[in-house]
Amino acid sequence: MEQNHRHFLATITGIRKIPKDPKDLYNWLLKLVDIAGMHILSLPDCCRCDDLGNEGCTGTVQLKESHASIHVWEAKEIPYAKMDLYSCKDFDTIAIMNHCAEFEPEIIDGVVFDRNGPLPKLIEEHKFIL
């Protein structure tokens, strides 16, 4: 496999379909792996945090190609999530952003960095207003 280190970061703002159960994120991460065309190394690990000001679910999945994670802040005035996908394999950024749209957000901001060199280089920038 030819390696091409890419790092996708997204902010998913104004979530209307909030995943409040870790099982929701577990299934979302499984589907993300499939959409990205990657392979699971270790099944998703998802849990809830109920600390005041930090309420929400979080999940990670280790991939043969690297990892993905998502953190949801459900109790904020405008609920949001941050997610990332790091890979040594190419992936379809728009397909990943469309998968983020399952949370029915108002906005998805996504960037992709080329991580092949000593410093990250911004190579893609996307904004979905839904």
ChimeraX commands (.cxc) that place a marker at each C-alpha (Angstrom):
marker #1 position 0.00,0.00,0.00 radius 0.5
marker #1 position 1.37,3.38,-1.01 radius 0.5
marker #1 position 1.16,5.73,1.95 radius 0.5
marker #1 position -0.25,9.24,1.66 radius 0.5
marker #1 position -0.64,10.77,5.10 radius 0.5
marker #1 position -3.80,12.91,5.24 radius 0.5
marker #1 position -5.56,14.40,8.26 radius 0.5
marker #1 position -9.22,15.46,8.03 radius 0.5
marker #1 position -10.60,17.72,10.77 radius 0.5
marker #1 position -14.22,18.83,11.03 radius 0.5
marker #1 position -16.35,21.01,13.24 radius 0.5
marker #1 position -20.01,20.01,13.06 radius 0.5
marker #1 position -22.09,22.91,14.41 radius 0.5
marker #1 position -25.75,23.21,15.36 radius 0.5
marker #1 position -26.41,19.49,15.66 radius 0.5
marker #1 position -30.13,18.69,15.71 radius 0.5
marker #1 position -29.82,14.89,15.81 radius 0.5
marker #1 position -27.59,14.58,18.89 radius 0.5
marker #1 position -26.07,11.15,19.55 radius 0.5
marker #1 position -26.73,10.79,23.29 radius 0.5
marker #1 position -26.02,7.07,23.55 radius 0.5
marker #1 position -22.49,5.75,23.01 radius 0.5
marker #1 position -24.02,3.00,20.83 radius 0.5
marker #1 position -25.06,5.72,18.37 radius 0.5
marker #1 position -21.45,6.85,17.96 radius 0.5
marker #1 position -20.26,3.24,17.83 radius 0.5
marker #1 position -22.48,2.59,14.81 radius 0.5
marker #1 position -21.59,5.97,13.26 radius 0.5
marker #1 position -17.88,5.15,13.51 radius 0.5
marker #1 position -18.39,1.70,11.94 radius 0.5
marker #1 position -20.14,3.34,9.00 radius 0.5
marker #1 position -17.40,6.00,8.77 radius 0.5
marker #1 position -14.76,3.28,8.43 radius 0.5
marker #1 position -16.78,1.67,5.64 radius 0.5
marker #1 position -17.33,4.98,3.80 radius 0.5
marker #1 position -13.61,5.79,4.07 radius 0.5
marker #1 position -12.72,2.36,2.68 radius 0.5
marker #1 position -10.54,1.58,5.68 radius 0.5
marker #1 position -10.08,-1.41,7.97 radius 0.5
marker #1 position -10.72,-1.76,11.70 radius 0.5
marker #1 position -7.74,-2.66,13.85 radius 0.5
marker #1 position -9.66,-2.32,17.13 radius 0.5
marker #1 position -13.45,-1.91,17.43 radius 0.5
marker #1 position -14.76,1.55,18.37 radius 0.5
marker #1 position -14.53,2.60,21.99 radius 0.5
marker #1 position -17.38,4.99,22.86 radius 0.5
marker #1 position -18.57,6.45,26.15 radius 0.5
marker #1 position -20.46,9.35,27.76 radius 0.5
marker #1 position -19.26,12.21,29.87 radius 0.5
marker #1 position -21.78,13.90,32.16 radius 0.5
marker #1 position -19.46,16.46,33.75 radius 0.5
marker #1 position -21.11,19.89,33.89 radius 0.5
marker #1 position -20.13,21.85,30.78 radius 0.5
marker #1 position -18.67,18.80,29.07 radius 0.5
marker #1 position -21.79,16.64,28.59 radius 0.5
marker #1 position -21.75,14.40,25.56 radius 0.5
marker #1 position -20.50,11.26,23.90 radius 0.5
marker #1 position -17.05,10.56,22.58 radius 0.5
marker #1 position -15.67,7.77,20.46 radius 0.5
marker #1 position -12.51,6.54,18.82 radius 0.5
marker #1 position -11.64,3.73,16.45 radius 0.5
marker #1 position -8.16,2.47,15.66 radius 0.5
marker #1 position -7.66,1.65,12.00 radius 0.5
marker #1 position -5.07,-0.33,10.12 radius 0.5
marker #1 position -4.60,2.97,8.26 radius 0.5
marker #1 position -4.48,5.05,11.54 radius 0.5
marker #1 position -7.48,6.35,13.56 radius 0.5
marker #1 position -10.72,8.34,13.73 radius 0.5
marker #1 position -12.35,10.13,16.66 radius 0.5
marker #1 position -15.39,12.25,17.44 radius 0.5
marker #1 position -16.40,14.28,20.49 radius 0.5
marker #1 position -19.93,15.72,20.92 radius 0.5
marker #1 position -20.84,18.60,23.23 radius 0.5
marker #1 position -24.60,18.20,23.52 radius 0.5
marker #1 position -25.45,20.66,26.30 radius 0.5
marker #1 position -23.91,23.76,24.76 radius 0.5
marker #1 position -26.23,26.55,23.60 radius 0.5
marker #1 position -25.39,25.43,20.07 radius 0.5
marker #1 position -24.55,21.70,20.24 radius 0.5
marker #1 position -21.50,20.73,18.21 radius 0.5
marker #1 position -18.97,18.00,17.55 radius 0.5
marker #1 position -15.32,17.84,16.55 radius 0.5
marker #1 position -14.08,14.87,14.58 radius 0.5
marker #1 position -10.91,13.80,12.88 radius 0.5
marker #1 position -9.72,11.08,10.58 radius 0.5
marker #1 position -6.00,10.50,10.15 radius 0.5
marker #1 position -4.97,8.09,7.45 radius 0.5
marker #1 position -2.00,6.87,5.49 radius 0.5
marker #1 position -4.49,6.04,2.70 radius 0.5
marker #1 position -6.49,8.38,0.46 radius 0.5
marker #1 position -10.19,8.91,1.22 radius 0.5
marker #1 position -13.14,10.86,-0.21 radius 0.5
marker #1 position -13.46,14.03,1.87 radius 0.5
marker #1 position -16.92,14.90,0.54 radius 0.5
marker #1 position -18.23,11.42,1.39 radius 0.5
marker #1 position -16.91,11.85,4.95 radius 0.5
marker #1 position -18.58,15.28,5.24 radius 0.5
marker #1 position -21.84,13.81,3.95 radius 0.5
marker #1 position -21.58,11.18,6.69 radius 0.5
marker #1 position -21.18,14.00,9.26 radius 0.5
marker #1 position -24.46,15.42,7.91 radius 0.5
marker #1 position -26.28,12.48,9.53 radius 0.5
marker #1 position -26.27,14.56,12.74 radius 0.5
marker #1 position -28.45,17.12,10.94 radius 0.5
marker #1 position -26.16,20.07,11.70 radius 0.5
marker #1 position -26.47,23.64,10.52 radius 0.5
marker #1 position -22.84,23.83,9.35 radius 0.5
marker #1 position -19.95,21.44,8.70 radius 0.5
marker #1 position -16.50,22.98,8.35 radius 0.5
marker #1 position -13.84,20.56,7.16 radius 0.5
marker #1 position -10.17,20.78,6.30 radius 0.5
marker #1 position -7.63,18.26,5.11 radius 0.5
marker #1 position -3.93,18.54,5.83 radius 0.5
marker #1 position -1.14,16.84,3.91 radius 0.5
marker #1 position 0.98,15.26,6.67 radius 0.5
marker #1 position 3.66,13.71,4.43 radius 0.5
marker #1 position 6.33,16.32,5.19 radius 0.5
marker #1 position 7.76,17.66,8.42 radius 0.5
marker #1 position 4.94,20.23,8.77 radius 0.5
marker #1 position 1.23,19.88,7.88 radius 0.5
marker #1 position 0.08,21.65,4.69 radius 0.5
marker #1 position -3.56,22.65,4.16 radius 0.5
marker #1 position -4.74,20.99,0.93 radius 0.5
marker #1 position -8.56,21.11,1.14 radius 0.5
marker #1 position -11.11,23.36,2.79 radius 0.5
marker #1 position -14.88,22.75,2.68 radius 0.5
marker #1 position -17.96,24.31,4.21 radius 0.5
marker #1 position -21.41,22.74,4.06 radius 0.5
marker #1 position -24.31,24.96,5.14 radius 0.5
marker #1 position -27.36,22.74,5.57 radius 0.5
marker link #1:1,2 radius 0.2
marker link #1:2,3 radius 0.2
marker link #1:3,4 radius 0.2
marker link #1:4,5 radius 0.2
marker link #1:5,6 radius 0.2
marker link #1:6,7 radius 0.2
marker link #1:7,8 radius 0.2
marker link #1:8,9 radius 0.2
marker link #1:9,10 radius 0.2
marker link #1:10,11 radius 0.2
marker link #1:11,12 radius 0.2
marker link #1:12,13 radius 0.2
marker link #1:13,14 radius 0.2
marker link #1:14,15 radius 0.2
marker link #1:15,16 radius 0.2
marker link #1:16,17 radius 0.2
marker link #1:17,18 radius 0.2
marker link #1:18,19 radius 0.2
marker link #1:19,20 radius 0.2
marker link #1:20,21 radius 0.2
marker link #1:21,22 radius 0.2
marker link #1:22,23 radius 0.2
marker link #1:23,24 radius 0.2
marker link #1:24,25 radius 0.2
marker link #1:25,26 radius 0.2
marker link #1:26,27 radius 0.2
marker link #1:27,28 radius 0.2
marker link #1:28,29 radius 0.2
marker link #1:29,30 radius 0.2
marker link #1:30,31 radius 0.2
marker link #1:31,32 radius 0.2
marker link #1:32,33 radius 0.2
marker link #1:33,34 radius 0.2
marker link #1:34,35 radius 0.2
marker link #1:35,36 radius 0.2
marker link #1:36,37 radius 0.2
marker link #1:37,38 radius 0.2
marker link #1:38,39 radius 0.2
marker link #1:39,40 radius 0.2
marker link #1:40,41 radius 0.2
marker link #1:41,42 radius 0.2
marker link #1:42,43 radius 0.2
marker link #1:43,44 radius 0.2
marker link #1:44,45 radius 0.2
marker link #1:45,46 radius 0.2
marker link #1:46,47 radius 0.2
marker link #1:47,48 radius 0.2
marker link #1:48,49 radius 0.2
marker link #1:49,50 radius 0.2
marker link #1:50,51 radius 0.2
marker link #1:51,52 radius 0.2
marker link #1:52,53 radius 0.2
marker link #1:53,54 radius 0.2
marker link #1:54,55 radius 0.2
marker link #1:55,56 radius 0.2
marker link #1:56,57 radius 0.2
marker link #1:57,58 radius 0.2
marker link #1:58,59 radius 0.2
marker link #1:59,60 radius 0.2
marker link #1:60,61 radius 0.2
marker link #1:61,62 radius 0.2
marker link #1:62,63 radius 0.2
marker link #1:63,64 radius 0.2
marker link #1:64,65 radius 0.2
marker link #1:65,66 radius 0.2
marker link #1:66,67 radius 0.2
marker link #1:67,68 radius 0.2
marker link #1:68,69 radius 0.2
marker link #1:69,70 radius 0.2
marker link #1:70,71 radius 0.2
marker link #1:71,72 radius 0.2
marker link #1:72,73 radius 0.2
marker link #1:73,74 radius 0.2
marker link #1:74,75 radius 0.2
marker link #1:75,76 radius 0.2
marker link #1:76,77 radius 0.2
marker link #1:77,78 radius 0.2
marker link #1:78,79 radius 0.2
marker link #1:79,80 radius 0.2
marker link #1:80,81 radius 0.2
marker link #1:81,82 radius 0.2
marker link #1:82,83 radius 0.2
marker link #1:83,84 radius 0.2
marker link #1:84,85 radius 0.2
marker link #1:85,86 radius 0.2
marker link #1:86,87 radius 0.2
marker link #1:87,88 radius 0.2
marker link #1:88,89 radius 0.2
marker link #1:89,90 radius 0.2
marker link #1:90,91 radius 0.2
marker link #1:91,92 radius 0.2
marker link #1:92,93 radius 0.2
marker link #1:93,94 radius 0.2
marker link #1:94,95 radius 0.2
marker link #1:95,96 radius 0.2
marker link #1:96,97 radius 0.2
marker link #1:97,98 radius 0.2
marker link #1:98,99 radius 0.2
marker link #1:99,100 radius 0.2
marker link #1:100,101 radius 0.2
marker link #1:101,102 radius 0.2
marker link #1:102,103 radius 0.2
marker link #1:103,104 radius 0.2
marker link #1:104,105 radius 0.2
marker link #1:105,106 radius 0.2
marker link #1:106,107 radius 0.2
marker link #1:107,108 radius 0.2
marker link #1:108,109 radius 0.2
marker link #1:109,110 radius 0.2
marker link #1:110,111 radius 0.2
marker link #1:111,112 radius 0.2
marker link #1:112,113 radius 0.2
marker link #1:113,114 radius 0.2
marker link #1:114,115 radius 0.2
marker link #1:115,116 radius 0.2
marker link #1:116,117 radius 0.2
marker link #1:117,118 radius 0.2
marker link #1:118,119 radius 0.2
marker link #1:119,120 radius 0.2
marker link #1:120,121 radius 0.2
marker link #1:121,122 radius 0.2
marker link #1:122,123 radius 0.2
marker link #1:123,124 radius 0.2
marker link #1:124,125 radius 0.2
marker link #1:125,126 radius 0.2
marker link #1:126,127 radius 0.2
marker link #1:127,128 radius 0.2
marker link #1:128,129 radius 0.2
marker link #1:129,130 radius 0.2
view
